[in-house]
Each structure stands twice: as structure tokens, then as C-alpha cells.
Amino acid sequence: MTHDCRLYLITPPAIGDLQRFRDDFARALGAGDVACVQLRLKSPEGVSAGDDETLRAAETLLPIAREHDVAFLINDRPDLALKSGADGVHVGQSDASCKKARAALGEDATVGVTCHNSKHLALEAGEAGADYVAFGAFFPTQTKEAPTKAEPQLLEWWSYATTLPCVAIGGITPENCGPLVRAGADFIAAAGAVWLHEDGPAAAVKAFNKAIAEG
């Protein structure tokens, strides 16, 4: 059975020149289908950017996402998502709970939850009202120190057992995403494979769209 799978972009862990990145960001969103962008300014060691830096980035990037009809989420912080006018928040297991995020942002907001490689955590997130769950890491990644490794079979089980959308994350490239698409991922998350692509982020988005379509 075929299903729709879309690209889910995550920003670089640090944005040095915000105005220069703004141009790359606009080119990336204009290059093909992107479902969602998560603003995630956090080092591989888990150190988050300051609130002002996050809000400045959101103020710059959110209008571009709106222009391209792309959902815009903030990592970790429901309060900053609310303050920035973002569409929602993505929370980890050590961040604000799904219920607290929902209470802070309202029923219309998007709330996603990191569930590592755990069916149990994902089912709990679904019961708590998450709009999607994220599984990973499927491949080695330099974006963060991934505590768990996930296998495509998890996506197969999840898509068979539930209707809640799932995001595959962690070291995913246009070259290795095929098995995850075929396994049932609703979204393919990418960060470094887009922003560090040798031909630029627009070329990377096009390559991901092609790979996803081919499955």
C-alpha cells in the first residue's frame, strides 16, 4: 500500500548569519515540497540558544514559511512557540510534556513528541494528544548525540498498528531514505543533509523530493 511521505526540515543547530541563512531558507522552501520546519537552535551537546536568539530567528523565518504554506514549529519551548506565533512545538522526553504543551498552545496547535525507538513512549504520546511522534535515530548523526537507534521495522509496526503520523529522524539523506519511506514514515526529517549539501539547500530539497517520490 502506498502512502504520502513528505519532507520535514530542521534548522541547523546554530545560525551564524541570520540574514544569509534567510536567503538559503527561502531557496530551500521554494525548491519543492516541504511539510514542516522545526526551529531547533541547540548544540549537539544539548545546549539551547538564548530566548532572544530563538525569537529573532523565528521572526525572520516564520514569514517565509507562511509564504510557502509550510508549518513552523519551535523545538522544546511551548512558551516561545506561543510568543513567536509559531504553529506549534516539538518536545522531547525531558522537555515540557505533551499535555502541558497542548494546554499552553491550544487545540489548534501542532504538538510533536520525540519517542526515540520506543513503542511505549509513542503510544503514551498519542494518548496524551500528540499530533505526531518522531522515531530515531535511524542513522548516525552529527546534529545531536542520539541516545537510541531505531530500525525501519518500527515504522512498519507503527503504520500498521496506528493512524498517528510518524517522523523518521537521524542522519537521513536522499540516498538512504528509501527504506524508511517504504516502511511507512509519514515524514522524513532532515537537517545537515539539506543545509550542508554540496550543491546548496535548494538542490538538497529537490533530491529529497525525488527520493521520497521514488520510495
N, C-alpha and C positions, 0 to 999 in steps of 0.2 A: 504494500500500500504506500503510495506516495504522499508526501505532506509538504507543506510550505516551510522553508527554513530561511531565516534572514540574518543579516549581519548586525552585531551588537558591538559598537565601538566603545573602547575605554581609553580615556586620555592618557598621555604619558604621565609617569609619577611626578614629574616636575616640568613646569613650563617656564623656560628662561625668559624668552622674549615673547610676551603675550600677543603683541600686535603681529609679529611674524607668524606665530602659531595660528592666529586668527585666519590668516590667508590660507595656510595649509588645511585648516579645519574646513573652511568654506569649499576649497577644492575637493576635499575628500567627500563631503556630503553631496556635492554636485556631480560626483563621478558615477554614482549608481545607487542601488537600493541600500539604505541603512535604516534599520528599525528604531534604533535607540542609541543614545550616547550617555555614558556614565562619566561624570567628572570625578576623577579619583586622583587627588594630589597627595600621594603617600609614598614614602620611600620603601624599598624592598624590605627594610627592617621594621616597617610599620609605623614610622614617624609621619604624622599628618602635617600638612601645611597649615599655617595660621588661618583663622577665620576670615580676616580681611583679604588675604590672598585668594582664598577659595571664592569669596563673594565677588571679587574683581574679575576672576576668570569666568564665573557664571554670568556676570553682567555683560561680558564681552561675547561669550559663546552662545548663550541662550537665544538671542535674536536670530542667529544664523540657523540654529536647529529649528526654530519656529518657521523660518522662511522655507525650509526644506521638509517641513512636516515630520520632523524626527523627534521622538520623545527625549527629554533631557532629565537625567536623574543625578542626584548628588550621592556620593559614597558616604556611608556611616551616619550622617548627621541630619535627622529629620528637621531640626531647628533651622539649619542653613538652607535646606530644601524649601522650607516654608518662607524664609526671609527672602530668598532669591527668586521665588516664583517658579521654581522648577516643577516638573511634572510628577516628581516622586523621589524615592530614596532607595538605595540598595544597602542593606545592613548585613554585617557578618554575625557570627555566633557570639562575639564578645562586644558587640555594639548594642544600640537600643533594640529592644525586642520588636518583633513584627507587630504585636498588639499596640505597643507604645507608639511606634511609627505611624500606624493607622490612626490612632487616636489623635496624634498631633497634626496629621495632614488631611484627614477626612477620607470619605469613602471613594471619592473620585480620583485620588492619587494612586500612582503605581508604587507598590512596595515589593521589592525583590529580596530574597534571602539566600545567603551563601550556605550550602549544605554539605560541602566537601564531597565525600564519597558515601554519604550515609542516607539510606532509605528512611531510616527512623527520623532523622532531623528534617528531611524533606516532607515527610508525612505530617510531622508536627507543624511545619511552616504552613502547609496547606490548610490544616485545621485552624490555624491562627489567622488565616485570611490573606496569605501572600498571593500576589498576582503571578509570580513565577518563582522557581527555585533555580539555583546555579550549582552545577556539579563540576568538580575538578580537583586537582589539575590533571589534564589528560596527557600533557607532555611537559618536559622541563621548561621552566620559565624564569626569566631574569627580572620580571616585573615585581614579584613578591616571593617570599620564602613560603612555598606551598607546603602545608602540613600533611597533605594527603595526596594520593594518586588515585585517579578514577579510571575505570575501564569502559569501553563502549557498551558492554553488556548492561551496565547500569542504566544507560539511556534507553536501551531496548526494553528493559523491565518497566521503567517509569512510563514510557509512552504507551505500553500495553496496559499497565495497571491503573493509570490515572489520565485525566484530561488537563491537568495543570501544566502550563508550558514550562519547559526547562531550557536552561542556557548551559552550553558546554564552554568551559573556560580553561585556560592554562596552556601556553606555548603553541597555540593553534595557528597554522599558516594555510595559505591556499593549497599548498602541496599535501598537507596531512589531514585536512578537514573532511575529506570524503567519507571515511568510515563513520565519523560522528554524525554527519548528515544522514547517512543510510541507517544508522542506529536509532534515529528518531529525535535528534536535537531540534528544538524549535528555533533556537538562536545559536549562532556561533560568535563567541566573544573574541575580540582581538584588540591588542594594544601595540606591542612592539612590532608585530608583523606588518602593521599599517604605517606607523609613524617613522619606523626605521627602514622602510622598504627602499631599495637602492634606486628605484625609479620614482620615488615620491609616494605620498599617501593616496593620491587620486588613482595612480596605477595599481596600488595595492587593493583598493576598494573594487576596482574593475576585476582584478584577478580573483578576489574572494567571491564576487557575484558569479563569475564564470564557474568557479569550482563548486560552489553551492548548487548552482543550476544543474551541473553535471552529476552531482552527488558522488 
